[in-house]
């Protein structure tokens, strides 16, 4: 019997995040069809963040990537790419977490919290963080 995990990504990517990364994210989120040619099909095997319309999480799966205002500085408006996804993954899929973390980490706007995962009946999530172009240690 497989375990099921709630996996949540919630972070801001810098406004200058390369189009290749944004396109890969859009594909993973199910926002575009067809794998972008810039990503390795052996590493990015399927869209892991695409919402399942029949998902088993309360309220369902969710995926969003949008350019958002982050305020003003030096007389100009600042923008970043807001990412939010919530999905149910089987335990066999948890290795894909590294694929997404590797994609995001170099482009995070500010160090800190980036999301969490938890076994569906656990009350304590395992948070992951981003800093210095990488992510915090994970205990899967």
C-alpha positions as CSV (number, residue, x, y, z in Angstrom):
1,X,0.0,0.0,0.0
2,X,1.4,3.4,-1.0
3,X,1.6,6.4,1.3
4,X,0.2,9.7,0.0
5,X,1.8,13.1,0.6
6,X,0.6,16.6,0.4
7,X,3.3,18.6,-1.3
8,X,3.1,22.4,-1.3
9,X,5.4,24.9,-3.0
10,X,4.9,28.6,-2.0
11,X,7.6,31.0,-3.0
12,X,8.6,34.0,-5.1
13,X,11.0,33.7,-8.0
14,X,13.0,36.8,-9.1
15,X,11.5,38.8,-11.9
16,X,14.5,38.1,-14.1
17,X,14.0,34.3,-13.9
18,X,14.9,32.9,-17.3
19,X,12.1,32.0,-19.7
20,X,13.4,28.5,-19.9
21,X,12.8,28.0,-16.2
22,X,9.3,29.7,-16.3
23,X,8.4,27.5,-19.3
24,X,9.5,24.4,-17.4
25,X,7.4,25.4,-14.4
26,X,4.4,26.2,-16.6
27,X,4.7,22.7,-18.0
28,X,5.1,21.0,-14.6
29,X,2.0,23.0,-13.4
30,X,-0.1,21.8,-16.3
31,X,-0.4,25.4,-17.6
32,X,1.0,24.5,-21.1
33,X,1.1,21.4,-23.3
34,X,4.2,19.8,-24.5
35,X,7.5,19.4,-22.6
36,X,9.8,22.4,-23.3
37,X,12.8,21.5,-25.4
38,X,15.1,23.2,-22.9
39,X,14.5,20.6,-20.1
40,X,16.0,17.1,-19.9
41,X,13.2,14.5,-20.5
42,X,15.1,12.0,-18.3
43,X,15.1,14.4,-15.4
44,X,11.7,16.0,-16.0
45,X,9.7,12.9,-16.8
46,X,6.2,14.2,-16.4
47,X,4.4,17.4,-15.1
48,X,4.6,16.7,-11.3
49,X,2.8,19.9,-10.2
50,X,-0.3,19.6,-12.5
51,X,-3.5,19.5,-10.5
52,X,-5.4,16.2,-10.5
53,X,-9.1,17.0,-11.0
54,X,-9.9,13.9,-8.9
55,X,-7.3,14.7,-6.2
56,X,-7.8,13.3,-2.7
57,X,-6.8,16.4,-0.7
58,X,-9.5,18.4,0.9
59,X,-10.3,21.3,-1.5
60,X,-8.4,19.6,-4.3
61,X,-5.0,20.2,-6.0
62,X,-4.0,23.7,-7.1
63,X,-1.4,25.3,-9.4
64,X,-0.6,29.0,-10.0
65,X,2.4,30.9,-11.4
66,X,1.9,34.6,-12.0
67,X,3.9,37.8,-12.1
68,X,3.0,39.9,-9.0
69,X,3.7,43.3,-7.7
70,X,6.1,43.2,-4.7
71,X,5.9,46.9,-3.8
72,X,7.9,50.0,-4.8
73,X,11.6,51.0,-4.4
74,X,13.6,53.8,-5.9
75,X,10.5,55.2,-7.6
76,X,9.6,52.0,-9.5
77,X,7.4,49.0,-9.0
78,X,9.0,45.7,-8.2
79,X,7.8,42.4,-9.5
80,X,8.4,38.7,-8.9
81,X,6.9,35.4,-10.0
82,X,4.6,34.0,-7.4
83,X,4.4,30.2,-7.4
84,X,1.9,28.2,-5.5
85,X,1.1,24.6,-6.0
86,X,-0.5,22.0,-3.8
87,X,-0.7,18.4,-4.9
88,X,-1.1,14.9,-3.6
89,X,1.9,12.7,-4.5
90,X,2.5,9.0,-4.0
91,X,5.5,7.9,-2.0
92,X,7.1,6.7,-5.2
93,X,7.0,10.2,-6.6
94,X,8.7,11.9,-3.7
95,X,12.1,11.7,-5.5
96,X,10.6,14.3,-7.9
97,X,10.8,16.8,-5.1
98,X,14.5,17.3,-5.8
99,X,13.8,17.9,-9.5
100,X,11.5,20.8,-8.7
101,X,13.7,22.2,-5.8
102,X,16.8,22.1,-8.2
103,X,14.7,24.0,-10.8
104,X,13.6,26.7,-8.3
105,X,16.5,27.2,-5.9
106,X,18.8,29.4,-8.1
107,X,15.9,31.8,-8.8
108,X,14.3,32.4,-5.4
109,X,13.7,36.0,-4.7
110,X,14.6,36.0,-1.0
111,X,16.0,33.2,1.2
112,X,13.7,31.4,3.6
113,X,10.6,29.3,3.6
114,X,9.6,27.6,0.3
115,X,6.9,25.1,1.2
116,X,6.4,21.7,2.8
117,X,5.4,18.1,2.4
118,X,3.6,15.8,4.8
119,X,2.2,12.3,4.8
120,X,-1.6,12.9,4.4
121,X,-2.5,11.9,7.9
122,X,0.5,13.5,9.7
123,X,-0.1,16.7,11.6
124,X,3.5,17.9,11.4
125,X,4.8,19.0,8.0
126,X,8.4,18.9,6.9
127,X,9.3,22.4,5.7
128,X,11.9,23.2,3.0
129,X,13.8,26.4,2.7
130,X,15.9,28.1,0.1
131,X,19.2,30.0,0.6
132,X,22.2,30.8,-1.5
133,X,20.9,29.2,-4.7
134,X,20.1,25.9,-3.0
135,X,17.6,24.4,-0.6
136,X,17.7,23.1,3.0
137,X,18.4,19.5,3.9
138,X,15.4,17.1,3.4
139,X,14.5,14.1,5.4
140,X,12.4,11.9,3.1
